[in-house]
Amino acid sequence: MPENNISDDLSMIEYAPQFSLLTEDGSEQAKRLSEHRVWLHSIRHERPNTAHRFKVGIYIRYFNQTKHENYLAFHKKQYLDTLALCPNWELADFYIDEGSSTPYMENAPEWSRLMEDCFDGKVDLVITQKISNVSRDPGEIAFCSRILAAQEHPVGIYFVSEDVFTLASYYRDDLYDPELFPREDWQILPDADDERGRLEE
């Protein structure tokens, strides 16, 4: 991935928080996120800049078990109210996958549609509530972040709960990590479902 794909123009980055954060549970992942957040507070923290013009795609993983009646409408309104405070940001679309369990990307059709819109230049900032709404596999998140950052006009993802913006300067080295590429023993999975087995296991 050529480094000049990510512009040195910092107009897309802001150093003040734009979204409130949610607390995490007591899992090991939550512990790592908490430690990462402490580190973020020790540096000049970067977030999407509200003065920069963004075409925003909002991704929601919708679970039926919620504490709010009409939760989906409630959640969408929260995002719309926030976007209303950012006049330079244009809503491209909502992308909503439903399900009762954390997904893999391959069974999240709206996430796939969002990625296509990013590649087509319709979206240049993705906002979603938390990493686990996108995929249970951190490798998939890293892969998408790197592919989107490699576009001619780099696309960033902002994860609200974790307060992580993938185009922040301190993540640049990770975007060029050679471990992104497959190992020598990597093989393409066959198309037939019975041969592939259950990928989520």
Secondary structure, DSSP 4 states (H G I P E B T S, - for coil): --GGGS-S-GGGEESS--S--PPP-SSHHHHHHHHHHHHHHTS---EE-TTS-EEEEEEEEE-S--SSTTHHHHHHHHHHHHHTT-TTEEEEEEEEEE-SSPPPGGG-HHHHHHHHHHHTTS-SEEEES-GGGT-S-HHHHHHHHHHHHTSSS--EEEETTTTEETTSGGGHHHHT-GGGSPPTT--PPPSSHHHH--TT-
